[in-house]
Amino acid sequence: MTYIPLAGGGFLYLAVWMDLYSRRIVGWKLEAQMQEELVIAALRQALAIRIIAEGMVLHSDRGGQYAGKVFRKLLDQHQIR
């Protein structure tokens, strides 16, 4: 999750998922709110374009958005660790 400062004050928040093997950005989302849905939307985008191997490992900064029930359920559905 990256904070992007705005010229008039405030921030936008960017969630990005990178495939560490290819170093390719496979999912991203930019929002005014830093909520669980931000990382979910970025992950869904990544899942739509990547073939997910069983037992894939996902790394995050372990912030609250990544500990949410909906996000964790999405990981379980795709057998992502």
Distance bins in CASP14 RR format, pairs under 12 A and 6 or more apart:
PFRMAT RR
TARGET T0000
AUTHOR 0000-0000-0000
RMODE 2
METHOD distances of the structure
MODEL  1
1 11 0 0 0 0 0 1 0 0 0 0 0
1 12 0 0 0 0 0 1 0 0 0 0 0
1 13 1 0 0 1 0 0 0 0 0 0 0
1 14 1 0 0 1 0 0 0 0 0 0 0
1 15 1 0 1 0 0 0 0 0 0 0 0
1 16 0 0 0 0 1 0 0 0 0 0 0
1 17 0 0 0 0 0 1 0 0 0 0 0
1 28 0 0 0 0 0 1 0 0 0 0 0
1 29 0 0 0 0 0 1 0 0 0 0 0
1 30 0 0 0 0 0 1 0 0 0 0 0
1 31 0 0 0 0 0 1 0 0 0 0 0
1 33 0 0 0 0 0 1 0 0 0 0 0
1 34 1 0 0 1 0 0 0 0 0 0 0
1 35 0 0 0 0 0 1 0 0 0 0 0
1 36 0 0 0 0 0 1 0 0 0 0 0
1 38 1 0 0 1 0 0 0 0 0 0 0
1 39 1 0 0 1 0 0 0 0 0 0 0
1 42 0 0 0 0 1 0 0 0 0 0 0
1 60 0 0 0 0 1 0 0 0 0 0 0
1 61 1 0 0 1 0 0 0 0 0 0 0
1 62 0 0 0 0 0 1 0 0 0 0 0
1 63 1 0 0 1 0 0 0 0 0 0 0
1 64 0 0 0 0 1 0 0 0 0 0 0
1 65 1 0 0 1 0 0 0 0 0 0 0
1 66 0 0 0 0 1 0 0 0 0 0 0
2 11 0 0 0 0 1 0 0 0 0 0 0
2 12 0 0 0 0 1 0 0 0 0 0 0
2 13 1 0 0 1 0 0 0 0 0 0 0
2 14 1 0 1 0 0 0 0 0 0 0 0
2 15 0 0 0 0 1 0 0 0 0 0 0
2 16 1 0 0 1 0 0 0 0 0 0 0
2 18 0 0 0 0 0 1 0 0 0 0 0
2 25 0 0 0 0 0 1 0 0 0 0 0
2 28 0 0 0 0 1 0 0 0 0 0 0
2 29 0 0 0 0 0 1 0 0 0 0 0
2 30 0 0 0 0 1 0 0 0 0 0 0
2 31 0 0 0 0 0 1 0 0 0 0 0
2 34 0 0 0 0 0 1 0 0 0 0 0
2 38 0 0 0 0 0 1 0 0 0 0 0
2 39 0 0 0 0 0 1 0 0 0 0 0
2 42 0 0 0 0 0 1 0 0 0 0 0
2 61 0 0 0 0 0 1 0 0 0 0 0
3 9 0 0 0 0 0 1 0 0 0 0 0
3 10 0 0 0 0 1 0 0 0 0 0 0
3 11 1 0 1 0 0 0 0 0 0 0 0
3 12 1 0 0 1 0 0 0 0 0 0 0
3 13 1 0 0 1 0 0 0 0 0 0 0
3 14 1 0 0 1 0 0 0 0 0 0 0
3 15 0 0 0 0 0 1 0 0 0 0 0
3 30 0 0 0 0 0 1 0 0 0 0 0
3 31 0 0 0 0 0 1 0 0 0 0 0
3 32 0 0 0 0 0 1 0 0 0 0 0
3 34 0 0 0 0 1 0 0 0 0 0 0
3 38 0 0 0 0 0 1 0 0 0 0 0
4 10 0 0 0 0 1 0 0 0 0 0 0
4 11 1 0 0 1 0 0 0 0 0 0 0
4 12 1 0 1 0 0 0 0 0 0 0 0
4 13 1 0 0 1 0 0 0 0 0 0 0
4 14 1 0 1 0 0 0 0 0 0 0 0
4 15 0 0 0 0 0 1 0 0 0 0 0
4 16 0 0 0 0 0 1 0 0 0 0 0
4 28 0 0 0 0 0 1 0 0 0 0 0
4 30 1 0 0 1 0 0 0 0 0 0 0
4 31 0 0 0 0 0 1 0 0 0 0 0
4 32 0 0 0 0 0 1 0 0 0 0 0
4 34 0 0 0 0 0 1 0 0 0 0 0
5 11 1 0 1 0 0 0 0 0 0 0 0
5 12 0 0 0 0 1 0 0 0 0 0 0
5 13 0 0 0 0 0 1 0 0 0 0 0
5 14 0 0 0 0 0 1 0 0 0 0 0
6 12 1 0 0 1 0 0 0 0 0 0 0
6 13 0 0 0 0 0 1 0 0 0 0 0
6 30 0 0 0 0 0 1 0 0 0 0 0
6 32 0 0 0 0 1 0 0 0 0 0 0
9 32 0 0 0 0 0 1 0 0 0 0 0
10 32 0 0 0 0 1 0 0 0 0 0 0
10 33 0 0 0 0 0 1 0 0 0 0 0
10 34 0 0 0 0 0 1 0 0 0 0 0
11 30 0 0 0 0 0 1 0 0 0 0 0
11 31 0 0 0 0 0 1 0 0 0 0 0
11 32 0 0 0 0 1 0 0 0 0 0 0
11 33 0 0 0 0 0 1 0 0 0 0 0
11 34 0 0 0 0 1 0 0 0 0 0 0
12 29 0 0 0 0 0 1 0 0 0 0 0
12 30 1 0 1 0 0 0 0 0 0 0 0
12 31 1 0 0 1 0 0 0 0 0 0 0
12 32 1 0 0 1 0 0 0 0 0 0 0
12 33 0 0 0 0 1 0 0 0 0 0 0
12 34 0 0 0 0 1 0 0 0 0 0 0
12 38 0 0 0 0 0 1 0 0 0 0 0
13 28 0 0 0 0 0 1 0 0 0 0 0
13 29 0 0 0 0 1 0 0 0 0 0 0
13 30 1 0 0 1 0 0 0 0 0 0 0
13 31 1 0 1 0 0 0 0 0 0 0 0
13 32 1 0 0 1 0 0 0 0 0 0 0
13 33 1 0 0 1 0 0 0 0 0 0 0
13 34 1 0 1 0 0 0 0 0 0 0 0
13 35 0 0 0 0 1 0 0 0 0 0 0
13 36 0 0 0 0 0 1 0 0 0 0 0
13 37 0 0 0 0 0 1 0 0 0 0 0
13 38 1 0 0 1 0 0 0 0 0 0 0
13 39 0 0 0 0 1 0 0 0 0 0 0
13 41 0 0 0 0 0 1 0 0 0 0 0
13 42 0 0 0 0 0 1 0 0 0 0 0
13 65 0 0 0 0 1 0 0 0 0 0 0
14 25 0 0 0 0 0 1 0 0 0 0 0
14 27 0 0 0 0 0 1 0 0 0 0 0
14 28 1 0 0 1 0 0 0 0 0 0 0
14 29 1 0 0 1 0 0 0 0 0 0 0
14 30 1 0 1 0 0 0 0 0 0 0 0
14 31 0 0 0 0 1 0 0 0 0 0 0
14 32 0 0 0 0 0 1 0 0 0 0 0
14 34 0 0 0 0 1 0 0 0 0 0 0
14 38 0 0 0 0 1 0 0 0 0 0 0
14 39 0 0 0 0 0 1 0 0 0 0 0
14 41 0 0 0 0 0 1 0 0 0 0 0
14 42 0 0 0 0 1 0 0 0 0 0 0
15 25 0 0 0 0 0 1 0 0 0 0 0
15 26 0 0 0 0 0 1 0 0 0 0 0
15 27 0 0 0 0 1 0 0 0 0 0 0
15 28 1 0 0 1 0 0 0 0 0 0 0
15 29 1 0 1 0 0 0 0 0 0 0 0
15 30 0 0 0 0 1 0 0 0 0 0 0
15 31 1 0 0 1 0 0 0 0 0 0 0
15 33 0 0 0 0 0 1 0 0 0 0 0
15 34 0 0 0 0 1 0 0 0 0 0 0
15 35 0 0 0 0 0 1 0 0 0 0 0
15 36 0 0 0 0 0 1 0 0 0 0 0
15 37 0 0 0 0 1 0 0 0 0 0 0
15 38 1 0 1 0 0 0 0 0 0 0 0
15 39 1 0 1 0 0 0 0 0 0 0 0
15 40 0 0 0 0 1 0 0 0 0 0 0
15 41 1 0 0 1 0 0 0 0 0 0 0
15 42 1 0 1 0 0 0 0 0 0 0 0
15 43 0 0 0 0 1 0 0 0 0 0 0
15 44 0 0 0 0 0 1 0 0 0 0 0
15 45 0 0 0 0 1 0 0 0 0 0 0
15 46 0 0 0 0 0 1 0 0 0 0 0
15 60 0 0 0 0 1 0 0 0 0 0 0
15 61 0 0 0 0 0 1 0 0 0 0 0
15 63 0 0 0 0 0 1 0 0 0 0 0
15 65 1 0 0 1 0 0 0 0 0 0 0
15 66 0 0 0 0 1 0 0 0 0 0 0
15 71 0 0 0 0 0 1 0 0 0 0 0
16 23 0 0 0 0 0 1 0 0 0 0 0
16 24 0 0 0 0 0 1 0 0 0 0 0
16 25 1 0 1 0 0 0 0 0 0 0 0
16 26 0 0 0 0 1 0 0 0 0 0 0
16 27 1 0 0 1 0 0 0 0 0 0 0
16 28 1 0 1 0 0 0 0 0 0 0 0
16 29 0 0 0 0 1 0 0 0 0 0 0
16 30 0 0 0 0 1 0 0 0 0 0 0
16 38 0 0 0 0 0 1 0 0 0 0 0
16 39 0 0 0 0 1 0 0 0 0 0 0
16 41 0 0 0 0 0 1 0 0 0 0 0
16 42 1 0 0 1 0 0 0 0 0 0 0
16 43 0 0 0 0 0 1 0 0 0 0 0
16 45 0 0 0 0 0 1 0 0 0 0 0
16 46 0 0 0 0 1 0 0 0 0 0 0
16 59 0 0 0 0 0 1 0 0 0 0 0
16 60 0 0 0 0 0 1 0 0 0 0 0
16 61 0 0 0 0 0 1 0 0 0 0 0
17 24 0 0 0 0 1 0 0 0 0 0 0
17 25 1 0 0 1 0 0 0 0 0 0 0
17 26 1 0 1 0 0 0 0 0 0 0 0
17 27 1 0 1 0 0 0 0 0 0 0 0
17 28 1 0 0 1 0 0 0 0 0 0 0
17 29 0 0 0 0 1 0 0 0 0 0 0
17 38 0 0 0 0 0 1 0 0 0 0 0
17 39 0 0 0 0 1 0 0 0 0 0 0
17 40 0 0 0 0 0 1 0 0 0 0 0
17 41 0 0 0 0 0 1 0 0 0 0 0
17 42 1 0 1 0 0 0 0 0 0 0 0
17 43 1 0 0 1 0 0 0 0 0 0 0
17 44 0 0 0 0 1 0 0 0 0 0 0
17 45 1 0 0 1 0 0 0 0 0 0 0
17 46 1 0 1 0 0 0 0 0 0 0 0
17 47 0 0 0 0 1 0 0 0 0 0 0
17 48 0 0 0 0 0 1 0 0 0 0 0
17 49 0 0 0 0 0 1 0 0 0 0 0
17 50 0 0 0 0 1 0 0 0 0 0 0
17 52 0 0 0 0 0 1 0 0 0 0 0
17 56 0 0 0 0 0 1 0 0 0 0 0
17 58 1 0 0 1 0 0 0 0 0 0 0
17 59 0 0 0 0 1 0 0 0 0 0 0
17 60 0 0 0 0 1 0 0 0 0 0 0
17 66 0 0 0 0 0 1 0 0 0 0 0
17 80 0 0 0 0 0 1 0 0 0 0 0
18 24 1 0 0 1 0 0 0 0 0 0 0
18 25 1 0 1 0 0 0 0 0 0 0 0
18 26 1 0 0 1 0 0 0 0 0 0 0
18 27 0 0 0 0 1 0 0 0 0 0 0
18 28 0 0 0 0 1 0 0 0 0 0 0
18 42 0 0 0 0 0 1 0 0 0 0 0
18 43 0 0 0 0 0 1 0 0 0 0 0
18 46 0 0 0 0 1 0 0 0 0 0 0
18 50 0 0 0 0 0 1 0 0 0 0 0
18 58 0 0 0 0 0 1 0 0 0 0 0
18 59 0 0 0 0 1 0 0 0 0 0 0
18 60 0 0 0 0 0 1 0 0 0 0 0
19 25 0 0 0 0 1 0 0 0 0 0 0
19 26 1 0 1 0 0 0 0 0 0 0 0
19 27 0 0 0 0 1 0 0 0 0 0 0
19 46 0 0 0 0 1 0 0 0 0 0 0
19 47 0 0 0 0 0 1 0 0 0 0 0
19 49 0 0 0 0 1 0 0 0 0 0 0
19 50 1 0 0 1 0 0 0 0 0 0 0
19 51 0 0 0 0 0 1 0 0 0 0 0
19 52 0 0 0 0 0 1 0 0 0 0 0
19 53 0 0 0 0 0 1 0 0 0 0 0
19 56 0 0 0 0 0 1 0 0 0 0 0
19 57 0 0 0 0 0 1 0 0 0 0 0
19 58 0 0 0 0 0 1 0 0 0 0 0
19 59 0 0 0 0 0 1 0 0 0 0 0
20 26 0 0 0 0 0 1 0 0 0 0 0
20 56 0 0 0 0 0 1 0 0 0 0 0
20 57 0 0 0 0 1 0 0 0 0 0 0
20 58 0 0 0 0 0 1 0 0 0 0 0
20 59 1 0 0 1 0 0 0 0 0 0 0
21 50 0 0 0 0 0 1 0 0 0 0 0
21 53 0 0 0 0 0 1 0 0 0 0 0
21 56 0 0 0 0 0 1 0 0 0 0 0
21 57 0 0 0 0 0 1 0 0 0 0 0
22 49 0 0 0 0 0 1 0 0 0 0 0
22 50 0 0 0 0 1 0 0 0 0 0 0
24 46 0 0 0 0 1 0 0 0 0 0 0
24 49 0 0 0 0 1 0 0 0 0 0 0
24 50 0 0 0 0 1 0 0 0 0 0 0
25 42 0 0 0 0 1 0 0 0 0 0 0
25 45 0 0 0 0 1 0 0 0 0 0 0
25 46 0 0 0 0 1 0 0 0 0 0 0
25 49 0 0 0 0 0 1 0 0 0 0 0
25 50 0 0 0 0 0 1 0 0 0 0 0
26 42 0 0 0 0 1 0 0 0 0 0 0
26 43 0 0 0 0 1 0 0 0 0 0 0
26 44 0 0 0 0 0 1 0 0 0 0 0
26 45 1 0 0 1 0 0 0 0 0 0 0
26 46 1 0 1 0 0 0 0 0 0 0 0
26 47 0 0 0 0 1 0 0 0 0 0 0
26 48 0 0 0 0 1 0 0 0 0 0 0
26 49 1 0 1 0 0 0 0 0 0 0 0
26 50 1 0 1 0 0 0 0 0 0 0 0
26 51 0 0 0 0 0 1 0 0 0 0 0
26 52 0 0 0 0 0 1 0 0 0 0 0
26 56 0 0 0 0 0 1 0 0 0 0 0
26 58 0 0 0 0 0 1 0 0 0 0 0
27 38 0 0 0 0 0 1 0 0 0 0 0
27 39 0 0 0 0 0 1 0 0 0 0 0
27 40 0 0 0 0 0 1 0 0 0 0 0
27 41 0 0 0 0 1 0 0 0 0 0 0
27 42 1 0 1 0 0 0 0 0 0 0 0
27 43 1 0 0 1 0 0 0 0 0 0 0
27 44 0 0 0 0 1 0 0 0 0 0 0
27 45 1 0 1 0 0 0 0 0 0 0 0
27 46 1 0 1 0 0 0 0 0 0 0 0
27 47 0 0 0 0 1 0 0 0 0 0 0
27 48 0 0 0 0 1 0 0 0 0 0 0
27 49 1 0 0 1 0 0 0 0 0 0 0
27 50 0 0 0 0 1 0 0 0 0 0 0
28 38 0 0 0 0 1 0 0 0 0 0 0
28 39 0 0 0 0 0 1 0 0 0 0 0
28 41 0 0 0 0 1 0 0 0 0 0 0
28 42 1 0 1 0 0 0 0 0 0 0 0
28 43 0 0 0 0 0 1 0 0 0 0 0
28 44 0 0 0 0 0 1 0 0 0 0 0
28 45 1 0 0 1 0 0 0 0 0 0 0
28 46 0 0 0 0 1 0 0 0 0 0 0
28 49 0 0 0 0 0 1 0 0 0 0 0
29 35 0 0 0 0 0 1 0 0 0 0 0
29 36 0 0 0 0 0 1 0 0 0 0 0
29 37 0 0 0 0 1 0 0 0 0 0 0
29 38 1 0 1 0 0 0 0 0 0 0 0
29 39 1 0 0 1 0 0 0 0 0 0 0
29 40 0 0 0 0 1 0 0 0 0 0 0
29 41 1 0 1 0 0 0 0 0 0 0 0
29 42 1 0 1 0 0 0 0 0 0 0 0
29 43 0 0 0 0 1 0 0 0 0 0 0
29 44 0 0 0 0 1 0 0 0 0 0 0
29 45 1 0 0 1 0 0 0 0 0 0 0
29 46 0 0 0 0 0 1 0 0 0 0 0
29 65 0 0 0 0 0 1 0 0 0 0 0
30 38 0 0 0 0 1 0 0 0 0 0 0
30 41 0 0 0 0 1 0 0 0 0 0 0
30 42 0 0 0 0 1 0 0 0 0 0 0
30 45 0 0 0 0 0 1 0 0 0 0 0
31 37 1 0 0 1 0 0 0 0 0 0 0
31 38 1 0 1 0 0 0 0 0 0 0 0
31 39 0 0 0 0 1 0 0 0 0 0 0
31 40 0 0 0 0 0 1 0 0 0 0 0
31 41 1 0 0 1 0 0 0 0 0 0 0
31 42 0 0 0 0 1 0 0 0 0 0 0
31 65 0 0 0 0 0 1 0 0 0 0 0
32 38 0 0 0 0 1 0 0 0 0 0 0
33 39 0 0 0 0 0 1 0 0 0 0 0
33 41 0 0 0 0 0 1 0 0 0 0 0
33 65 0 0 0 0 0 1 0 0 0 0 0
34 61 0 0 0 0 0 1 0 0 0 0 0
34 63 0 0 0 0 1 0 0 0 0 0 0
34 64 0 0 0 0 1 0 0 0 0 0 0
34 65 1 0 0 1 0 0 0 0 0 0 0
34 66 0 0 0 0 0 1 0 0 0 0 0
35 41 0 0 0 0 0 1 0 0 0 0 0
35 63 0 0 0 0 0 1 0 0 0 0 0
35 64 0 0 0 0 1 0 0 0 0 0 0
35 65 1 0 0 1 0 0 0 0 0 0 0
35 66 0 0 0 0 0 1 0 0 0 0 0
35 68 0 0 0 0 1 0 0 0 0 0 0
35 70 0 0 0 0 0 1 0 0 0 0 0
35 71 0 0 0 0 0 1 0 0 0 0 0
36 42 0 0 0 0 0 1 0 0 0 0 0
36 43 0 0 0 0 0 1 0 0 0 0 0
36 60 0 0 0 0 0 1 0 0 0 0 0
36 63 0 0 0 0 1 0 0 0 0 0 0
36 64 1 0 0 1 0 0 0 0 0 0 0
36 65 1 0 1 0 0 0 0 0 0 0 0
36 66 0 0 0 0 1 0 0 0 0 0 0
36 67 0 0 0 0 1 0 0 0 0 0 0
36 68 1 0 1 0 0 0 0 0 0 0 0
36 69 0 0 0 0 1 0 0 0 0 0 0
36 70 1 0 0 1 0 0 0 0 0 0 0
36 71 1 0 1 0 0 0 0 0 0 0 0
36 72 0 0 0 0 1 0 0 0 0 0 0
36 73 0 0 0 0 0 1 0 0 0 0 0
36 74 0 0 0 0 0 1 0 0 0 0 0
37 43 0 0 0 0 0 1 0 0 0 0 0
37 44 0 0 0 0 0 1 0 0 0 0 0
37 65 0 0 0 0 1 0 0 0 0 0 0
37 68 0 0 0 0 0 1 0 0 0 0 0
37 70 1 0 0 1 0 0 0 0 0 0 0
37 71 0 0 0 0 1 0 0 0 0 0 0
37 74 0 0 0 0 0 1 0 0 0 0 0
38 44 0 0 0 0 0 1 0 0 0 0 0
38 45 0 0 0 0 0 1 0 0 0 0 0
38 63 0 0 0 0 0 1 0 0 0 0 0
38 64 0 0 0 0 0 1 0 0 0 0 0
38 65 1 0 0 1 0 0 0 0 0 0 0
38 66 0 0 0 0 0 1 0 0 0 0 0
38 68 0 0 0 0 0 1 0 0 0 0 0
38 70 0 0 0 0 0 1 0 0 0 0 0
38 71 0 0 0 0 1 0 0 0 0 0 0
39 45 0 0 0 0 0 1 0 0 0 0 0
39 46 0 0 0 0 0 1 0 0 0 0 0
39 58 0 0 0 0 0 1 0 0 0 0 0
39 60 1 0 0 1 0 0 0 0 0 0 0
39 61 0 0 0 0 0 1 0 0 0 0 0
39 62 0 0 0 0 0 1 0 0 0 0 0
39 63 0 0 0 0 1 0 0 0 0 0 0
39 64 0 0 0 0 1 0 0 0 0 0 0
39 65 1 0 1 0 0 0 0 0 0 0 0
39 66 1 0 0 1 0 0 0 0 0 0 0
39 67 0 0 0 0 0 1 0 0 0 0 0
39 68 0 0 0 0 1 0 0 0 0 0 0
39 70 0 0 0 0 1 0 0 0 0 0 0
39 71 1 0 0 1 0 0 0 0 0 0 0
39 72 0 0 0 0 0 1 0 0 0 0 0
39 74 0 0 0 0 1 0 0 0 0 0 0
39 75 0 0 0 0 0 1 0 0 0 0 0
40 46 0 0 0 0 0 1 0 0 0 0 0
40 47 0 0 0 0 0 1 0 0 0 0 0
40 60 0 0 0 0 0 1 0 0 0 0 0
40 65 0 0 0 0 1 0 0 0 0 0 0
40 66 0 0 0 0 1 0 0 0 0 0 0
40 68 0 0 0 0 1 0 0 0 0 0 0
40 69 0 0 0 0 0 1 0 0 0 0 0
40 70 1 0 0 1 0 0 0 0 0 0 0
40 71 1 0 1 0 0 0 0 0 0 0 0
40 72 0 0 0 0 0 1 0 0 0 0 0
40 73 0 0 0 0 1 0 0 0 0 0 0
40 74 1 0 0 1 0 0 0 0 0 0 0
40 75 0 0 0 0 0 1 0 0 0 0 0
40 77 0 0 0 0 0 1 0 0 0 0 0
41 47 0 0 0 0 0 1 0 0 0 0 0
41 48 0 0 0 0 0 1 0 0 0 0 0
41 65 0 0 0 0 0 1 0 0 0 0 0
41 70 0 0 0 0 0 1 0 0 0 0 0
41 71 0 0 0 0 0 1 0 0 0 0 0
41 74 0 0 0 0 0 1 0 0 0 0 0
42 48 0 0 0 0 0 1 0 0 0 0 0
42 49 0 0 0 0 0 1 0 0 0 0 0
42 58 0 0 0 0 0 1 0 0 0 0 0
42 60 0 0 0 0 0 1 0 0 0 0 0
42 65 0 0 0 0 0 1 0 0 0 0 0
42 66 0 0 0 0 0 1 0 0 0 0 0
42 71 0 0 0 0 0 1 0 0 0 0 0
42 74 0 0 0 0 0 1 0 0 0 0 0
43 49 0 0 0 0 0 1 0 0 0 0 0
43 50 0 0 0 0 0 1 0 0 0 0 0
43 52 0 0 0 0 0 1 0 0 0 0 0
43 56 0 0 0 0 0 1 0 0 0 0 0
43 58 1 0 0 1 0 0 0 0 0 0 0
43 60 0 0 0 0 1 0 0 0 0 0 0
43 65 0 0 0 0 0 1 0 0 0 0 0
43 66 0 0 0 0 1 0 0 0 0 0 0
43 70 0 0 0 0 0 1 0 0 0 0 0
43 71 1 0 0 1 0 0 0 0 0 0 0
43 72 0 0 0 0 0 1 0 0 0 0 0
43 73 0 0 0 0 0 1 0 0 0 0 0
43 74 1 0 0 1 0 0 0 0 0 0 0
43 75 0 0 0 0 1 0 0 0 0 0 0
43 77 0 0 0 0 0 1 0 0 0 0 0
43 78 0 0 0 0 1 0 0 0 0 0 0
43 80 0 0 0 0 1 0 0 0 0 0 0
44 50 0 0 0 0 0 1 0 0 0 0 0
44 52 0 0 0 0 0 1 0 0 0 0 0
44 70 0 0 0 0 0 1 0 0 0 0 0
44 71 0 0 0 0 0 1 0 0 0 0 0
44 74 1 0 0 1 0 0 0 0 0 0 0
44 75 0 0 0 0 0 1 0 0 0 0 0
44 77 0 0 0 0 0 1 0 0 0 0 0
44 78 0 0 0 0 0 1 0 0 0 0 0
46 52 0 0 0 0 1 0 0 0 0 0 0
46 56 0 0 0 0 0 1 0 0 0 0 0
46 58 0 0 0 0 1 0 0 0 0 0 0
46 74 0 0 0 0 0 1 0 0 0 0 0
46 75 0 0 0 0 0 1 0 0 0 0 0
46 78 0 0 0 0 0 1 0 0 0 0 0
46 80 0 0 0 0 0 1 0 0 0 0 0
47 56 0 0 0 0 0 1 0 0 0 0 0
47 58 0 0 0 0 0 1 0 0 0 0 0
47 74 0 0 0 0 1 0 0 0 0 0 0
47 75 0 0 0 0 0 1 0 0 0 0 0
47 77 0 0 0 0 1 0 0 0 0 0 0
47 78 1 0 0 1 0 0 0 0 0 0 0
47 79 0 0 0 0 0 1 0 0 0 0 0
47 80 0 0 0 0 1 0 0 0 0 0 0
48 78 0 0 0 0 0 1 0 0 0 0 0
50 56 0 0 0 0 1 0 0 0 0 0 0
50 58 0 0 0 0 0 1 0 0 0 0 0
50 78 0 0 0 0 0 1 0 0 0 0 0
50 80 0 0 0 0 0 1 0 0 0 0 0
51 78 0 0 0 0 0 1 0 0 0 0 0
52 58 0 0 0 0 1 0 0 0 0 0 0
52 74 0 0 0 0 0 1 0 0 0 0 0
52 75 0 0 0 0 0 1 0 0 0 0 0
52 77 0 0 0 0 0 1 0 0 0 0 0
52 78 1 0 1 0 0 0 0 0 0 0 0
52 79 1 0 0 1 0 0 0 0 0 0 0
52 80 1 0 0 1 0 0 0 0 0 0 0
52 81 0 0 0 0 0 1 0 0 0 0 0
53 78 0 0 0 0 0 1 0 0 0 0 0
53 79 0 0 0 0 1 0 0 0 0 0 0
53 80 0 0 0 0 1 0 0 0 0 0 0
53 81 0 0 0 0 0 1 0 0 0 0 0
54 78 0 0 0 0 1 0 0 0 0 0 0
54 79 1 0 1 0 0 0 0 0 0 0 0
54 80 0 0 0 0 1 0 0 0 0 0 0
54 81 0 0 0 0 1 0 0 0 0 0 0
55 75 0 0 0 0 0 1 0 0 0 0 0
55 76 0 0 0 0 0 1 0 0 0 0 0
55 78 0 0 0 0 1 0 0 0 0 0 0
55 79 1 0 1 0 0 0 0 0 0 0 0
55 80 1 0 0 1 0 0 0 0 0 0 0
55 81 1 0 1 0 0 0 0 0 0 0 0
56 75 0 0 0 0 1 0 0 0 0 0 0
56 78 1 0 0 1 0 0 0 0 0 0 0
56 79 1 0 0 1 0 0 0 0 0 0 0
56 80 1 0 1 0 0 0 0 0 0 0 0
56 81 1 0 0 1 0 0 0 0 0 0 0
57 75 0 0 0 0 0 1 0 0 0 0 0
57 79 0 0 0 0 0 1 0 0 0 0 0
57 80 1 0 0 1 0 0 0 0 0 0 0
57 81 1 0 1 0 0 0 0 0 0 0 0
58 66 0 0 0 0 1 0 0 0 0 0 0
58 71 0 0 0 0 1 0 0 0 0 0 0
58 72 0 0 0 0 0 1 0 0 0 0 0
58 74 0 0 0 0 0 1 0 0 0 0 0
58 75 1 0 0 1 0 0 0 0 0 0 0
58 76 0 0 0 0 0 1 0 0 0 0 0
58 78 0 0 0 0 1 0 0 0 0 0 0
58 79 0 0 0 0 0 1 0 0 0 0 0
58 80 1 0 1 0 0 0 0 0 0 0 0
58 81 1 0 0 1 0 0 0 0 0 0 0
59 66 0 0 0 0 1 0 0 0 0 0 0
59 80 0 0 0 0 0 1 0 0 0 0 0
59 81 0 0 0 0 0 1 0 0 0 0 0
60 66 1 0 1 0 0 0 0 0 0 0 0
60 67 0 0 0 0 1 0 0 0 0 0 0
60 68 0 0 0 0 0 1 0 0 0 0 0
60 71 0 0 0 0 1 0 0 0 0 0 0
60 72 0 0 0 0 0 1 0 0 0 0 0
60 75 0 0 0 0 0 1 0 0 0 0 0
60 80 0 0 0 0 0 1 0 0 0 0 0
60 81 0 0 0 0 0 1 0 0 0 0 0
61 67 0 0 0 0 0 1 0 0 0 0 0
62 68 0 0 0 0 0 1 0 0 0 0 0
62 71 0 0 0 0 0 1 0 0 0 0 0
63 71 0 0 0 0 0 1 0 0 0 0 0
64 70 0 0 0 0 0 1 0 0 0 0 0
64 71 0 0 0 0 1 0 0 0 0 0 0
64 72 0 0 0 0 0 1 0 0 0 0 0
65 71 1 0 0 1 0 0 0 0 0 0 0
65 72 0 0 0 0 0 1 0 0 0 0 0
66 72 0 0 0 0 1 0 0 0 0 0 0
66 74 0 0 0 0 0 1 0 0 0 0 0
66 75 0 0 0 0 1 0 0 0 0 0 0
66 80 0 0 0 0 0 1 0 0 0 0 0
67 73 0 0 0 0 0 1 0 0 0 0 0
67 75 0 0 0 0 0 1 0 0 0 0 0
68 74 0 0 0 0 1 0 0 0 0 0 0
68 75 0 0 0 0 0 1 0 0 0 0 0
68 76 0 0 0 0 0 1 0 0 0 0 0
69 75 0 0 0 0 0 1 0 0 0 0 0
69 76 0 0 0 0 0 1 0 0 0 0 0
70 76 0 0 0 0 0 1 0 0 0 0 0
70 77 0 0 0 0 0 1 0 0 0 0 0
71 77 0 0 0 0 0 1 0 0 0 0 0
71 78 0 0 0 0 0 1 0 0 0 0 0
71 80 0 0 0 0 0 1 0 0 0 0 0
72 78 0 0 0 0 0 1 0 0 0 0 0
72 80 0 0 0 0 1 0 0 0 0 0 0
72 81 0 0 0 0 0 1 0 0 0 0 0
73 80 0 0 0 0 0 1 0 0 0 0 0
74 80 0 0 0 0 1 0 0 0 0 0 0
75 81 1 0 0 1 0 0 0 0 0 0 0
END
